[in-house]
Amino acid sequence: MSKALLRYIRLSPTKARLIAREIQGMNAELALATLEFTPNKAAKVIYKVIASAIANGSYDAENVFVKSCRVDAGPVLRRMTPKARGRGAPIRKPTSHIFVEIEENKTTKKSSKNKDK
C-alpha cells in the first residue's frame, strides 16, 4: 500500500469530493483514464495525486486499485471586496488537502485439484 498527500491546494473541498467519490474502489488505470477526460479542475489535481501514489509505491497502474481518496478542508483565505456606500463584502477562497491510498490487487488463484472432477 502506498499513499500520496497534497496539501493547501486552492480548490473547493465540496467540488473536489464529488470527483473523489467517483473513483474510490476503482482500478487505478481506469481511474486515471476517467479523470483525464473529466473537464474539472479537481479531476486534474486528483489525477496527479493518484499518479504520485502509484510512483511512490513503484507499482504498475493496472495492478493496483484506489483504496481511498479523501478530500479534507484546509484553511480558508479571507479577502474583502468593496461594495456600495463604503462597505466591504467578504470573499472566501477555500483550500483542500487531498489524500490518496492505493493498494495492490489480491488475486487468489484457485487450486487445480477441483478441475479434475
PDB file as gemmi writes it, atoms N, CA and C in Angstrom:
CRYST1    1.000    1.000    1.000  90.00  90.00  90.00 P 1                      
ATOM      1  N   MET A   1       0.846  -1.174   0.000  1.00  0.00           N  
ATOM      2  CA  MET A   1       0.000   0.000   0.000  1.00  0.00           C  
ATOM      3  C   MET A   1       0.893   1.239   0.000  1.00  0.00           C  
ATOM      4  N   SER A   2       0.528   2.199  -0.813  1.00  0.00           N  
ATOM      5  CA  SER A   2       1.272   3.452  -0.818  1.00  0.00           C  
ATOM      6  C   SER A   2       0.289   4.621  -0.744  1.00  0.00           C  
ATOM      7  N   LYS A   3       0.830   5.777  -0.352  1.00  0.00           N  
ATOM      8  CA  LYS A   3      -0.003   6.949  -0.108  1.00  0.00           C  
ATOM      9  C   LYS A   3       0.585   8.161  -0.800  1.00  0.00           C  
ATOM     10  N   ALA A   4      -0.266   9.137  -1.022  1.00  0.00           N  
ATOM     11  CA  ALA A   4       0.167  10.448  -1.516  1.00  0.00           C  
ATOM     12  C   ALA A   4      -0.742  11.498  -0.900  1.00  0.00           C  
ATOM     13  N   LEU A   5      -0.161  12.633  -0.547  1.00  0.00           N  
ATOM     14  CA  LEU A   5      -0.902  13.698   0.110  1.00  0.00           C  
ATOM     15  C   LEU A   5      -0.542  15.029  -0.540  1.00  0.00           C  
ATOM     16  N   LEU A   6      -1.550  15.768  -0.936  1.00  0.00           N  
ATOM     17  CA  LEU A   6      -1.363  17.103  -1.481  1.00  0.00           C  
ATOM     18  C   LEU A   6      -2.082  18.067  -0.556  1.00  0.00           C  
ATOM     19  N   ARG A   7      -1.348  19.027  -0.020  1.00  0.00           N  
ATOM     20  CA  ARG A   7      -1.929  19.934   0.962  1.00  0.00           C  
ATOM     21  C   ARG A   7      -1.989  21.356   0.416  1.00  0.00           C  
ATOM     22  N   TYR A   8      -2.943  22.113   0.932  1.00  0.00           N  
ATOM     23  CA  TYR A   8      -3.122  23.535   0.649  1.00  0.00           C  
ATOM     24  C   TYR A   8      -3.345  23.831  -0.831  1.00  0.00           C  
ATOM     25  N   ILE A   9      -4.059  22.953  -1.522  1.00  0.00           N  
ATOM     26  CA  ILE A   9      -4.370  23.220  -2.927  1.00  0.00           C  
ATOM     27  C   ILE A   9      -5.558  24.171  -2.977  1.00  0.00           C  
ATOM     28  N   ARG A  10      -5.490  25.165  -3.827  1.00  0.00           N  
ATOM     29  CA  ARG A  10      -6.514  26.205  -3.907  1.00  0.00           C  
ATOM     30  C   ARG A  10      -7.704  25.683  -4.717  1.00  0.00           C  
ATOM     31  N   LEU A  11      -8.541  24.884  -4.033  1.00  0.00           N  
ATOM     32  CA  LEU A  11      -9.648  24.173  -4.654  1.00  0.00           C  
ATOM     33  C   LEU A  11     -10.720  23.958  -3.601  1.00  0.00           C  
ATOM     34  N   SER A  12     -11.958  24.109  -3.975  1.00  0.00           N  
ATOM     35  CA  SER A  12     -13.053  23.929  -3.032  1.00  0.00           C  
ATOM     36  C   SER A  12     -13.194  22.452  -2.661  1.00  0.00           C  
ATOM     37  N   PRO A  13     -13.185  22.116  -1.360  1.00  0.00           N  
ATOM     38  CA  PRO A  13     -13.306  20.705  -0.983  1.00  0.00           C  
ATOM     39  C   PRO A  13     -14.651  20.100  -1.363  1.00  0.00           C  
ATOM     40  N   THR A  14     -15.700  20.894  -1.406  1.00  0.00           N  
ATOM     41  CA  THR A  14     -17.014  20.386  -1.786  1.00  0.00           C  
ATOM     42  C   THR A  14     -17.017  19.898  -3.232  1.00  0.00           C  
ATOM     43  N   LYS A  15     -16.405  20.670  -4.116  1.00  0.00           N  
ATOM     44  CA  LYS A  15     -16.353  20.288  -5.525  1.00  0.00           C  
ATOM     45  C   LYS A  15     -15.396  19.122  -5.755  1.00  0.00           C  
ATOM     46  N   ALA A  16     -14.312  19.078  -4.990  1.00  0.00           N  
ATOM     47  CA  ALA A  16     -13.337  18.002  -5.152  1.00  0.00           C  
ATOM     48  C   ALA A  16     -13.879  16.668  -4.640  1.00  0.00           C  
ATOM     49  N   ARG A  17     -14.731  16.699  -3.619  1.00  0.00           N  
ATOM     50  CA  ARG A  17     -15.298  15.458  -3.082  1.00  0.00           C  
ATOM     51  C   ARG A  17     -16.192  14.743  -4.084  1.00  0.00           C  
ATOM     52  N   LEU A  18     -16.845  15.500  -4.946  1.00  0.00           N  
ATOM     53  CA  LEU A  18     -17.687  14.885  -5.974  1.00  0.00           C  
ATOM     54  C   LEU A  18     -16.859  13.976  -6.881  1.00  0.00           C  
ATOM     55  N   ILE A  19     -15.671  14.424  -7.231  1.00  0.00           N  
ATOM     56  CA  ILE A  19     -14.787  13.637  -8.092  1.00  0.00           C  
ATOM     57  C   ILE A  19     -14.155  12.489  -7.299  1.00  0.00           C  
ATOM     58  N   ALA A  20     -13.776  12.750  -6.059  1.00  0.00           N  
ATOM     59  CA  ALA A  20     -13.110  11.734  -5.240  1.00  0.00           C  
ATOM     60  C   ALA A  20     -14.016  10.539  -4.975  1.00  0.00           C  
ATOM     61  N   ARG A  21     -15.300  10.782  -4.798  1.00  0.00           N  
ATOM     62  CA  ARG A  21     -16.239   9.683  -4.540  1.00  0.00           C  
ATOM     63  C   ARG A  21     -16.401   8.785  -5.755  1.00  0.00           C  
ATOM     64  N   GLU A  22     -16.283   9.347  -6.947  1.00  0.00           N  
ATOM     65  CA  GLU A  22     -16.453   8.567  -8.166  1.00  0.00           C  
ATOM     66  C   GLU A  22     -15.360   7.523  -8.352  1.00  0.00           C  
ATOM     67  N   ILE A  23     -14.140   7.848  -7.932  1.00  0.00           N  
ATOM     68  CA  ILE A  23     -13.015   6.962  -8.250  1.00  0.00           C  
ATOM     69  C   ILE A  23     -12.648   6.016  -7.117  1.00  0.00           C  
ATOM     70  N   GLN A  24     -13.265   6.145  -5.960  1.00  0.00           N  
ATOM     71  CA  GLN A  24     -12.941   5.240  -4.853  1.00  0.00           C  
ATOM     72  C   GLN A  24     -13.285   3.805  -5.227  1.00  0.00           C  
ATOM     73  N   GLY A  25     -12.335   2.905  -4.982  1.00  0.00           N  
ATOM     74  CA  GLY A  25     -12.549   1.492  -5.271  1.00  0.00           C  
ATOM     75  C   GLY A  25     -12.275   1.109  -6.710  1.00  0.00           C  
ATOM     76  N   MET A  26     -11.978   2.072  -7.571  1.00  0.00           N  
ATOM     77  CA  MET A  26     -11.709   1.791  -8.985  1.00  0.00           C  
ATOM     78  C   MET A  26     -10.296   1.254  -9.171  1.00  0.00           C  
ATOM     79  N   ASN A  27     -10.114   0.536 -10.260  1.00  0.00           N  
ATOM     80  CA  ASN A  27      -8.769   0.180 -10.697  1.00  0.00           C  
ATOM     81  C   ASN A  27      -8.039   1.485 -11.009  1.00  0.00           C  
ATOM     82  N   ALA A  28      -6.774   1.581 -10.659  1.00  0.00           N  
ATOM     83  CA  ALA A  28      -6.034   2.829 -10.816  1.00  0.00           C  
ATOM     84  C   ALA A  28      -5.925   3.248 -12.280  1.00  0.00           C  
ATOM     85  N   GLU A  29      -5.749   2.289 -13.163  1.00  0.00           N  
ATOM     86  CA  GLU A  29      -5.638   2.607 -14.588  1.00  0.00           C  
ATOM     87  C   GLU A  29      -6.952   3.183 -15.112  1.00  0.00           C  
ATOM     88  N   LEU A  30      -8.068   2.594 -14.698  1.00  0.00           N  
ATOM     89  CA  LEU A  30      -9.387   3.082 -15.105  1.00  0.00           C  
ATOM     90  C   LEU A  30      -9.682   4.447 -14.479  1.00  0.00           C  
ATOM     91  N   ALA A  31      -9.259   4.635 -13.230  1.00  0.00           N  
ATOM     92  CA  ALA A  31      -9.467   5.918 -12.555  1.00  0.00           C  
ATOM     93  C   ALA A  31      -8.688   7.029 -13.252  1.00  0.00           C  
ATOM     94  N   LEU A  32      -7.452   6.754 -13.636  1.00  0.00           N  
ATOM     95  CA  LEU A  32      -6.644   7.761 -14.339  1.00  0.00           C  
ATOM     96  C   LEU A  32      -7.253   8.106 -15.697  1.00  0.00           C  
ATOM     97  N   ALA A  33      -7.762   7.088 -16.403  1.00  0.00           N  
ATOM     98  CA  ALA A  33      -8.389   7.332 -17.702  1.00  0.00           C  
ATOM     99  C   ALA A  33      -9.669   8.147 -17.547  1.00  0.00           C  
ATOM    100  N   THR A  34     -10.430   7.875 -16.500  1.00  0.00           N  
ATOM    101  CA  THR A  34     -11.664   8.625 -16.249  1.00  0.00           C  
ATOM    102  C   THR A  34     -11.355  10.075 -15.913  1.00  0.00           C  
ATOM    103  N   LEU A  35     -10.366  10.284 -15.056  1.00  0.00           N  
ATOM    104  CA  LEU A  35     -10.020  11.639 -14.633  1.00  0.00           C  
ATOM    105  C   LEU A  35      -9.423  12.468 -15.762  1.00  0.00           C  
ATOM    106  N   GLU A  36      -8.738  11.797 -16.668  1.00  0.00           N  
ATOM    107  CA  GLU A  36      -8.087  12.511 -17.762  1.00  0.00           C  
ATOM    108  C   GLU A  36      -9.101  13.232 -18.654  1.00  0.00           C  
ATOM    109  N   PHE A  37     -10.287  12.642 -18.810  1.00  0.00           N  
ATOM    110  CA  PHE A  37     -11.296  13.218 -19.696  1.00  0.00           C  
ATOM    111  C   PHE A  37     -12.444  13.881 -18.941  1.00  0.00           C  
ATOM    112  N   THR A  38     -12.260  14.125 -17.649  1.00  0.00           N  
ATOM    113  CA  THR A  38     -13.261  14.846 -16.878  1.00  0.00           C  
ATOM    114  C   THR A  38     -12.899  16.333 -16.907  1.00  0.00           C  
ATOM    115  N   PRO A  39     -13.801  17.185 -17.418  1.00  0.00           N  
ATOM    116  CA  PRO A  39     -13.481  18.610 -17.550  1.00  0.00           C  
ATOM    117  C   PRO A  39     -13.691  19.367 -16.239  1.00  0.00           C  
ATOM    118  N   ASN A  40     -12.771  19.186 -15.315  1.00  0.00           N  
ATOM    119  CA  ASN A  40     -12.933  19.757 -13.987  1.00  0.00           C  
ATOM    120  C   ASN A  40     -11.538  20.017 -13.419  1.00  0.00           C  
ATOM    121  N   LYS A  41     -11.373  21.095 -12.693  1.00  0.00           N  
ATOM    122  CA  LYS A  41     -10.077  21.394 -12.083  1.00  0.00           C  
ATOM    123  C   LYS A  41      -9.708  20.323 -11.054  1.00  0.00           C  
ATOM    124  N   ALA A  42     -10.686  19.869 -10.297  1.00  0.00           N  
ATOM    125  CA  ALA A  42     -10.441  18.855  -9.271  1.00  0.00           C  
ATOM    126  C   ALA A  42      -9.953  17.554  -9.898  1.00  0.00           C  
ATOM    127  N   ALA A  43     -10.458  17.208 -11.066  1.00  0.00           N  
ATOM    128  CA  ALA A  43     -10.055  15.970 -11.739  1.00  0.00           C  
ATOM    129  C   ALA A  43      -8.580  16.000 -12.109  1.00  0.00           C  
ATOM    130  N   LYS A  44      -8.100  17.140 -12.572  1.00  0.00           N  
ATOM    131  CA  LYS A  44      -6.687  17.258 -12.945  1.00  0.00           C  
ATOM    132  C   LYS A  44      -5.779  17.119 -11.722  1.00  0.00           C  
ATOM    133  N   VAL A  45      -6.211  17.712 -10.613  1.00  0.00           N  
ATOM    134  CA  VAL A  45      -5.409  17.669  -9.390  1.00  0.00           C  
ATOM    135  C   VAL A  45      -5.390  16.253  -8.807  1.00  0.00           C  
ATOM    136  N   ILE A  46      -6.545  15.603  -8.747  1.00  0.00           N  
ATOM    137  CA  ILE A  46      -6.627  14.249  -8.194  1.00  0.00           C  
ATOM    138  C   ILE A  46      -5.883  13.265  -9.092  1.00  0.00           C  
ATOM    139  N   TYR A  47      -5.889  13.490 -10.400  1.00  0.00           N  
ATOM    140  CA  TYR A  47      -5.116  12.661 -11.326  1.00  0.00           C  
ATOM    141  C   TYR A  47      -3.638  12.660 -10.936  1.00  0.00           C  
ATOM    142  N   LYS A  48      -3.105  13.857 -10.653  1.00  0.00           N  
ATOM    143  CA  LYS A  48      -1.690  13.966 -10.301  1.00  0.00           C  
ATOM    144  C   LYS A  48      -1.380  13.295  -8.967  1.00  0.00           C  
ATOM    145  N   VAL A  49      -2.324  13.371  -8.018  1.00  0.00           N  
ATOM    146  CA  VAL A  49      -2.098  12.753  -6.709  1.00  0.00           C  
ATOM    147  C   VAL A  49      -2.109  11.229  -6.834  1.00  0.00           C  
ATOM    148  N   ILE A  50      -3.014  10.675  -7.634  1.00  0.00           N  
ATOM    149  CA  ILE A  50      -3.049   9.221  -7.838  1.00  0.00           C  
ATOM    150  C   ILE A  50      -1.789   8.755  -8.550  1.00  0.00           C  
ATOM    151  N   ALA A  51      -1.353   9.506  -9.561  1.00  0.00           N  
ATOM    152  CA  ALA A  51      -0.117   9.155 -10.268  1.00  0.00           C  
ATOM    153  C   ALA A  51       1.078   9.192  -9.316  1.00  0.00           C  
ATOM    154  N   SER A  52       1.079  10.128  -8.393  1.00  0.00           N  
ATOM    155  CA  SER A  52       2.149  10.225  -7.403  1.00  0.00           C  
ATOM    156  C   SER A  52       2.125   9.043  -6.447  1.00  0.00           C  
ATOM    157  N   ALA A  53       0.927   8.618  -6.028  1.00  0.00           N  
ATOM    158  CA  ALA A  53       0.811   7.471  -5.124  1.00  0.00           C  
ATOM    159  C   ALA A  53       1.285   6.195  -5.800  1.00  0.00           C  
ATOM    160  N   ILE A  54       0.999   6.051  -7.089  1.00  0.00           N  
ATOM    161  CA  ILE A  54       1.466   4.881  -7.842  1.00  0.00           C  
ATOM    162  C   ILE A  54       2.987   4.895  -7.933  1.00  0.00           C  
ATOM    163  N   ALA A  55       3.551   6.060  -8.198  1.00  0.00           N  
ATOM    164  CA  ALA A  55       5.005   6.184  -8.298  1.00  0.00           C  
ATOM    165  C   ALA A  55       5.680   5.982  -6.944  1.00  0.00           C  
ATOM    166  N   ASN A  56       5.030   6.421  -5.857  1.00  0.00           N  
ATOM    167  CA  ASN A  56       5.610   6.251  -4.524  1.00  0.00           C  
ATOM    168  C   ASN A  56       5.780   4.774  -4.168  1.00  0.00           C  
ATOM    169  N   GLY A  57       4.839   3.940  -4.594  1.00  0.00           N  
ATOM    170  CA  GLY A  57       4.931   2.512  -4.313  1.00  0.00           C  
ATOM    171  C   GLY A  57       5.629   1.741  -5.405  1.00  0.00           C  
ATOM    172  N   SER A  58       6.051   2.422  -6.455  1.00  0.00           N  
ATOM    173  CA  SER A  58       6.666   1.835  -7.658  1.00  0.00           C  
ATOM    174  C   SER A  58       5.837   0.657  -8.170  1.00  0.00           C  
ATOM    175  N   TYR A  59       4.524   0.907  -8.309  1.00  0.00           N  
ATOM    176  CA  TYR A  59       3.593  -0.085  -8.830  1.00  0.00           C  
ATOM    177  C   TYR A  59       3.324   0.181 -10.300  1.00  0.00           C  
ATOM    178  N   ASP A  60       2.640  -0.771 -10.917  1.00  0.00           N  
ATOM    179  CA  ASP A  60       2.128  -0.595 -12.262  1.00  0.00           C  
ATOM    180  C   ASP A  60       0.644  -0.253 -12.134  1.00  0.00           C  
ATOM    181  N   ALA A  61       0.136   0.663 -12.932  1.00  0.00           N  
ATOM    182  CA  ALA A  61      -1.220   1.187 -12.749  1.00  0.00           C  
ATOM    183  C   ALA A  61      -2.300   0.122 -12.893  1.00  0.00           C  
ATOM    184  N   GLU A  62      -2.053  -0.910 -13.713  1.00  0.00           N  
ATOM    185  CA  GLU A  62      -3.105  -1.913 -13.907  1.00  0.00           C  
ATOM    186  C   GLU A  62      -3.166  -2.937 -12.778  1.00  0.00           C  
ATOM    187  N   ASN A  63      -2.165  -2.959 -11.891  1.00  0.00           N  
ATOM    188  CA  ASN A  63      -2.134  -3.943 -10.810  1.00  0.00           C  
ATOM    189  C   ASN A  63      -2.601  -3.405  -9.468  1.00  0.00           C  
ATOM    190  N   VAL A  64      -3.063  -2.168  -9.417  1.00  0.00           N  
ATOM    191  CA  VAL A  64      -3.469  -1.567  -8.140  1.00  0.00           C  
ATOM    192  C   VAL A  64      -4.858  -0.951  -8.268  1.00  0.00           C  
ATOM    193  N   PHE A  65      -5.482  -0.695  -7.127  1.00  0.00           N  
ATOM    194  CA  PHE A  65      -6.762  -0.007  -7.107  1.00  0.00           C  
ATOM    195  C   PHE A  65      -6.728   1.098  -6.070  1.00  0.00           C  
ATOM    196  N   VAL A  66      -7.630   2.049  -6.204  1.00  0.00           N  
ATOM    197  CA  VAL A  66      -7.701   3.191  -5.295  1.00  0.00           C  
ATOM    198  C   VAL A  66      -8.466   2.742  -4.058  1.00  0.00           C  
ATOM    199  N   LYS A  67      -7.738   2.544  -2.966  1.00  0.00           N  
ATOM    200  CA  LYS A  67      -8.368   2.088  -1.727  1.00  0.00           C  
ATOM    201  C   LYS A  67      -9.203   3.205  -1.112  1.00  0.00           C  
ATOM    202  N   SER A  68      -8.638   4.411  -1.009  1.00  0.00           N  
ATOM    203  CA  SER A  68      -9.408   5.549  -0.509  1.00  0.00           C  
ATOM    204  C   SER A  68      -8.887   6.831  -1.134  1.00  0.00           C  
ATOM    205  N   CYS A  69      -9.802   7.749  -1.324  1.00  0.00           N  
ATOM    206  CA  CYS A  69      -9.484   9.082  -1.819  1.00  0.00           C  
ATOM    207  C   CYS A  69     -10.274  10.046  -0.952  1.00  0.00           C  
ATOM    208  N   ARG A  70      -9.562  10.792  -0.149  1.00  0.00           N  
ATOM    209  CA  ARG A  70     -10.207  11.648   0.841  1.00  0.00           C  
ATOM    210  C   ARG A  70      -9.845  13.107   0.568  1.00  0.00           C  
ATOM    211  N   VAL A  71     -10.834  13.978   0.660  1.00  0.00           N  
ATOM    212  CA  VAL A  71     -10.617  15.416   0.482  1.00  0.00           C  
ATOM    213  C   VAL A  71     -11.041  16.110   1.766  1.00  0.00           C  
ATOM    214  N   ASP A  72     -10.088  16.701   2.456  1.00  0.00           N  
ATOM    215  CA  ASP A  72     -10.359  17.422   3.696  1.00  0.00           C  
ATOM    216  C   ASP A  72     -10.262  18.926   3.432  1.00  0.00           C  
ATOM    217  N   ALA A  73     -10.947  19.681   4.255  1.00  0.00           N  
ATOM    218  CA  ALA A  73     -10.921  21.137   4.115  1.00  0.00           C  
ATOM    219  C   ALA A  73      -9.649  21.694   4.730  1.00  0.00           C  
ATOM    220  N   GLY A  74      -9.024  22.605   4.022  1.00  0.00           N  
ATOM    221  CA  GLY A  74      -7.851  23.296   4.533  1.00  0.00           C  
ATOM    222  C   GLY A  74      -8.262  24.666   5.050  1.00  0.00           C  
ATOM    223  N   PRO A  75      -7.306  25.515   5.336  1.00  0.00           N  
ATOM    224  CA  PRO A  75      -7.648  26.862   5.793  1.00  0.00           C  
ATOM    225  C   PRO A  75      -8.300  27.681   4.677  1.00  0.00           C  
ATOM    226  N   VAL A  76      -9.137  28.628   5.075  1.00  0.00           N  
ATOM    227  CA  VAL A  76      -9.839  29.474   4.114  1.00  0.00           C  
ATOM    228  C   VAL A  76      -9.151  30.836   4.074  1.00  0.00           C  
ATOM    229  N   LEU A  77      -8.778  31.269   2.858  1.00  0.00           N  
ATOM    230  CA  LEU A  77      -8.202  32.602   2.688  1.00  0.00           C  
ATOM    231  C   LEU A  77      -9.355  33.595   2.663  1.00  0.00           C  
ATOM    232  N   ARG A  78      -9.305  34.579   3.534  1.00  0.00           N  
ATOM    233  CA  ARG A  78     -10.394  35.550   3.608  1.00  0.00           C  
ATOM    234  C   ARG A  78      -9.937  36.884   3.016  1.00  0.00           C  
ATOM    235  N   ARG A  79     -10.700  37.376   2.066  1.00  0.00           N  
ATOM    236  CA  ARG A  79     -10.413  38.622   1.392  1.00  0.00           C  
ATOM    237  C   ARG A  79     -11.661  39.508   1.452  1.00  0.00           C  
ATOM    238  N   MET A  80     -11.497  40.775   1.082  1.00  0.00           N  
ATOM    239  CA  MET A  80     -12.631  41.711   1.067  1.00  0.00           C  
ATOM    240  C   MET A  80     -12.746  42.331  -0.323  1.00  0.00           C  
ATOM    241  N   THR A  81     -13.970  42.601  -0.739  1.00  0.00           N  
ATOM    242  CA  THR A  81     -14.221  43.321  -1.979  1.00  0.00           C  
ATOM    243  C   THR A  81     -15.065  44.554  -1.656  1.00  0.00           C  
ATOM    244  N   PRO A  82     -14.763  45.687  -2.284  1.00  0.00           N  
ATOM    245  CA  PRO A  82     -15.535  46.890  -1.988  1.00  0.00           C  
ATOM    246  C   PRO A  82     -16.970  46.797  -2.506  1.00  0.00           C  
ATOM    247  N   LYS A  83     -17.862  47.345  -1.739  1.00  0.00           N  
ATOM    248  CA  LYS A  83     -19.276  47.405  -2.108  1.00  0.00           C  
ATOM    249  C   LYS A  83     -19.760  48.853  -1.993  1.00  0.00           C  
ATOM    250  N   ALA A  84     -21.026  49.053  -2.235  1.00  0.00           N  
ATOM    251  CA  ALA A  84     -21.589  50.399  -2.246  1.00  0.00           C  
ATOM    252  C   ALA A  84     -21.550  51.039  -0.866  1.00  0.00           C  
ATOM    253  N   ARG A  85     -21.473  52.366  -0.857  1.00  0.00           N  
ATOM    254  CA  ARG A  85     -21.548  53.190   0.349  1.00  0.00           C  
ATOM    255  C   ARG A  85     -20.414  52.887   1.338  1.00  0.00           C  
ATOM    256  N   GLY A  86     -19.253  52.559   0.803  1.00  0.00           N  
ATOM    257  CA  GLY A  86     -18.077  52.391   1.645  1.00  0.00           C  
ATOM    258  C   GLY A  86     -18.015  51.091   2.427  1.00  0.00           C  
ATOM    259  N   ARG A  87     -18.865  50.151   2.094  1.00  0.00           N  
ATOM    260  CA  ARG A  87     -18.863  48.880   2.812  1.00  0.00           C  
ATOM    261  C   ARG A  87     -17.946  47.889   2.110  1.00  0.00           C  
ATOM    262  N   GLY A  88     -17.734  46.783   2.789  1.00  0.00           N  
ATOM    263  CA  GLY A  88     -16.942  45.700   2.206  1.00  0.00           C  
ATOM    264  C   GLY A  88     -17.678  44.380   2.367  1.00  0.00           C  
ATOM    265  N   ALA A  89     -17.510  43.509   1.400  1.00  0.00           N  
ATOM    266  CA  ALA A  89     -18.127  42.187   1.469  1.00  0.00           C  
ATOM    267  C   ALA A  89     -17.019  41.134   1.471  1.00  0.00           C  
ATOM    268  N   PRO A  90     -17.203  40.075   2.250  1.00  0.00           N  
ATOM    269  CA  PRO A  90     -16.149  39.052   2.334  1.00  0.00           C  
ATOM    270  C   PRO A  90     -16.092  38.168   1.087  1.00  0.00           C  
ATOM    271  N   ILE A  91     -14.883  37.738   0.758  1.00  0.00           N  
ATOM    272  CA  ILE A  91     -14.645  36.732  -0.276  1.00  0.00           C  
ATOM    273  C   ILE A  91     -13.946  35.579   0.413  1.00  0.00           C  
ATOM    274  N   ARG A  92     -14.488  34.372   0.251  1.00  0.00           N  
ATOM    275  CA  ARG A  92     -13.875  33.184   0.849  1.00  0.00           C  
ATOM    276  C   ARG A  92     -13.174  32.389  -0.242  1.00  0.00           C  
ATOM    277  N   LYS A  93     -11.896  32.094  -0.044  1.00  0.00           N  
ATOM    278  CA  LYS A  93     -11.136  31.291  -1.002  1.00  0.00           C  
ATOM    279  C   LYS A  93     -10.698  30.019  -0.290  1.00  0.00           C  
ATOM    280  N   PRO A  94     -11.473  28.939  -0.417  1.00  0.00           N  
ATOM    281  CA  PRO A  94     -11.186  27.714   0.329  1.00  0.00           C  
ATOM    282  C   PRO A  94      -9.992  26.952  -0.239  1.00  0.00           C  
ATOM    283  N   THR A  95      -9.327  26.190   0.620  1.00  0.00           N  
ATOM    284  CA  THR A  95      -8.243  25.298   0.202  1.00  0.00           C  
ATOM    285  C   THR A  95      -8.584  23.878   0.646  1.00  0.00           C  
ATOM    286  N   SER A  96      -7.867  22.908   0.080  1.00  0.00           N  
ATOM    287  CA  SER A  96      -8.145  21.498   0.339  1.00  0.00           C  
ATOM    288  C   SER A  96      -6.867  20.736   0.592  1.00  0.00           C  
ATOM    289  N   HIS A  97      -7.018  19.609   1.295  1.00  0.00           N  
ATOM    290  CA  HIS A  97      -5.966  18.612   1.442  1.00  0.00           C  
ATOM    291  C   HIS A  97      -6.494  17.325   0.807  1.00  0.00           C  
ATOM    292  N   ILE A  98      -5.760  16.772  -0.155  1.00  0.00           N  
ATOM    293  CA  ILE A  98      -6.199  15.564  -0.859  1.00  0.00           C  
ATOM    294  C   ILE A  98      -5.276  14.413  -0.466  1.00  0.00           C  
ATOM    295  N   PHE A  99      -5.876  13.318   0.016  1.00  0.00           N  
ATOM    296  CA  PHE A  99      -5.143  12.146   0.497  1.00  0.00           C  
ATOM    297  C   PHE A  99      -5.607  10.923  -0.288  1.00  0.00           C  
ATOM    298  N   VAL A 100      -4.666  10.211  -0.917  1.00  0.00           N  
ATOM    299  CA  VAL A 100      -4.993   9.036  -1.727  1.00  0.00           C  
ATOM    300  C   VAL A 100      -4.185   7.848  -1.237  1.00  0.00           C  
ATOM    301  N   GLU A 101      -4.860   6.707  -1.063  1.00  0.00           N  
ATOM    302  CA  GLU A 101      -4.207   5.441  -0.738  1.00  0.00           C  
ATOM    303  C   GLU A 101      -4.494   4.459  -1.864  1.00  0.00           C  
ATOM    304  N   ILE A 102      -3.450   3.780  -2.317  1.00  0.00           N  
ATOM    305  CA  ILE A 102      -3.656   2.727  -3.308  1.00  0.00           C  
ATOM    306  C   ILE A 102      -3.120   1.428  -2.744  1.00  0.00           C  
ATOM    307  N   GLU A 103      -3.683   0.323  -3.229  1.00  0.00           N  
ATOM    308  CA  GLU A 103      -3.305  -0.996  -2.730  1.00  0.00           C  
ATOM    309  C   GLU A 103      -3.261  -1.968  -3.893  1.00  0.00           C  
ATOM    310  N   GLU A 104      -2.414  -2.975  -3.770  1.00  0.00           N  
ATOM    311  CA  GLU A 104      -2.304  -3.988  -4.809  1.00  0.00           C  
ATOM    312  C   GLU A 104      -3.533  -4.872  -4.824  1.00  0.00           C  
ATOM    313  N   ASN A 105      -3.891  -5.365  -6.022  1.00  0.00           N  
ATOM    314  CA  ASN A 105      -4.999  -6.299  -6.139  1.00  0.00           C  
ATOM    315  C   ASN A 105      -4.589  -7.634  -5.535  1.00  0.00           C  
ATOM    316  N   LYS A 106      -5.470  -8.183  -4.724  1.00  0.00           N  
ATOM    317  CA  LYS A 106      -5.223  -9.503  -4.132  1.00  0.00           C  
ATOM    318  C   LYS A 106      -5.958 -10.539  -4.980  1.00  0.00           C  
ATOM    319  N   THR A 107      -5.249 -11.142  -5.925  1.00  0.00           N  
ATOM    320  CA  THR A 107      -5.872 -12.166  -6.764  1.00  0.00           C  
ATOM    321  C   THR A 107      -5.502 -13.530  -6.204  1.00  0.00           C  
ATOM    322  N   THR A 108      -6.508 -14.278  -5.893  1.00  0.00           N  
ATOM    323  CA  THR A 108      -6.278 -15.622  -5.365  1.00  0.00           C  
ATOM    324  C   THR A 108      -6.483 -16.620  -6.485  1.00  0.00           C  
ATOM    325  N   LYS A 109      -5.514 -17.469  -6.688  1.00  0.00           N  
ATOM    326  CA  LYS A 109      -5.604 -18.485  -7.732  1.00  0.00           C  
ATOM    327  C   LYS A 109      -6.283 -19.728  -7.149  1.00  0.00           C  
ATOM    328  N   LYS A 110      -7.241 -20.248  -7.898  1.00  0.00           N  
ATOM    329  CA  LYS A 110      -7.943 -21.438  -7.429  1.00  0.00           C  
ATOM    330  C   LYS A 110      -7.051 -22.647  -7.661  1.00  0.00           C  
ATOM    331  N   SER A 111      -7.169 -23.594  -6.751  1.00  0.00           N  
ATOM    332  CA  SER A 111      -6.330 -24.790  -6.853  1.00  0.00           C  
ATOM    333  C   SER A 111      -6.800 -25.652  -8.012  1.00  0.00           C  
ATOM    334  N   SER A 112      -5.887 -26.417  -8.564  1.00  0.00           N  
ATOM    335  CA  SER A 112      -6.192 -27.250  -9.724  1.00  0.00           C  
ATOM    336  C   SER A 112      -6.750 -28.616  -9.296  1.00  0.00           C  
ATOM    337  N   LYS A 113      -6.947 -28.835  -8.019  1.00  0.00           N  
ATOM    338  CA  LYS A 113      -7.474 -30.124  -7.548  1.00  0.00           C  
ATOM    339  C   LYS A 113      -8.909 -30.340  -7.989  1.00  0.00           C  
ATOM    340  N   ASN A 114      -9.711 -29.287  -8.013  1.00  0.00           N  
ATOM    341  CA  ASN A 114     -11.126 -29.424  -8.353  1.00  0.00           C  
ATOM    342  C   ASN A 114     -11.378 -29.450  -9.857  1.00  0.00           C  
ATOM    343  N   LYS A 115     -10.386 -29.207 -10.665  1.00  0.00           N  
ATOM    344  CA  LYS A 115     -10.570 -29.195 -12.118  1.00  0.00           C  
ATOM    345  C   LYS A 115     -10.762 -30.605 -12.681  1.00  0.00           C  
ATOM    346  N   ASP A 116     -10.235 -31.626 -11.995  1.00  0.00           N  
ATOM    347  CA  ASP A 116     -10.343 -32.992 -12.500  1.00  0.00           C  
ATOM    348  C   ASP A 116     -11.768 -33.527 -12.416  1.00  0.00           C  
ATOM    349  N   LYS A 117     -12.572 -32.993 -11.508  1.00  0.00           N  
ATOM    350  CA  LYS A 117     -13.920 -33.530 -11.300  1.00  0.00           C  
ATOM    351  C   LYS A 117     -14.909 -33.064 -12.315  1.00  0.00           C  
TER     352      LYS A 117                                                      
END                                                                             
